[in-house]
């Protein structure tokens, strides 16, 4: 009877060990790490999976399992997995989504986990996007400037001054140019502002706008001041006064504007740098387009970014091994591979020097030259930002850009309603 009991116990333990495959922990004596990636473009998914395969081939004691996530639902999905104790070991996200997770104790402090090579290879301005309090809670590895994609033939025919990195358009000049390009049912610009908050805030850094202000007590309040108003007023006036911006695209995503752009309805579209891939794939034969820098303000070409990040779950039992995988994934050569797959820029200084990122083709050189002008987005360290964005700022900006409310109403809602939201997170 004792022998049968021991046999059944041994069998149960063996079955339990076999069930751990696909979960963090160990399987057959081998550490298993789950890496949740949000890559979605075909080239990007392939690059990530190829690097996971390369890691597994060279590390027999630590297996990484690729888990596909989605940008559309990542915040709620991660919150559920954290609270349920089922978070992946390595987490792909964006820096402006990390504050609540970092302050909530869900993410590991990477300060003493990351090797010196990785720390020194990424500029401090990028590390600032993932630093909360005294800790580092993510590795910023891909970043995306906002650029203007323009119909090159249209601009040349109109005789407007073409902006360069050395002599970009000012915001008033940009507005004047879009007026000159408009008429006969065509528009100088199409703003895709379905998600208006990050675009507005990040571009407003060029005019000195920061919106969020941290007091001596460490608490953050919203103040919508003159510098914060330059970019939203430009967009509003283009759409509602000059009629140089298409009113129908204000509620659209970037991809939604491309058919009209190709069809000659809009001369220019401000887009994230990665949209160039869709343009290359979808543009009709012979369509001539170019990448221009976004307009500059009092602070030049500065703009905010929320880099893509890699974090490690606080509950992961194998933080050291997870950090080693992150270090492998973000070696300069691999970082370039990931950047090319996503049509974005790497944060690493060595990776940014790769010749593939400095070609004139498809606007790579223009985007890469903007890397030194990218800094932490205004909302990076603000607790409660996701709720403020969804419940207050998004509807307020959408109504202002459509002409439904004026600047005073916009300011009141951003400040009064917004500060009520933030206050709940700072008690």
Secondary structure, DSSP 4 states (H G I P E B T S, - for coil): -HHHHHHHHHHHHHHHHHHTTTSSEEETTEEEEEEEE---SHHHHHHHHHHHHHHHHH-TTEEEEEEE--GGGHHHHHHHHHHTT---SEEEEEGGG-HHHHHTT-B---TTTS-HHHHHHB-HHHHGGGEETTEE--EEEEE--EEEEEEHHHHHHHTPPPP-SSSPPBHHHHHHHHHHT-BTTBEEEE---TTHHHHHHHHHGGGT---EEE-TTS-EEE---HHHHHHHHHHHHIIIII--B-GGGTT--HHHHHHHHHTTSEEEEEEEGGGHHHHHHHSPTT--EEEEEPPBBTTBT-EEE--EEEEEBTT-TTHHHHHHHHHHHTSHHHHHHHHHHHT-EESBHHHHT-GGGS-SGGGHHHHHHTGGGEEE-TTTT-TTHHHIIIIIIHHHHHHHHHTSS-HHHHHHIIIIIHHHHHHHT--
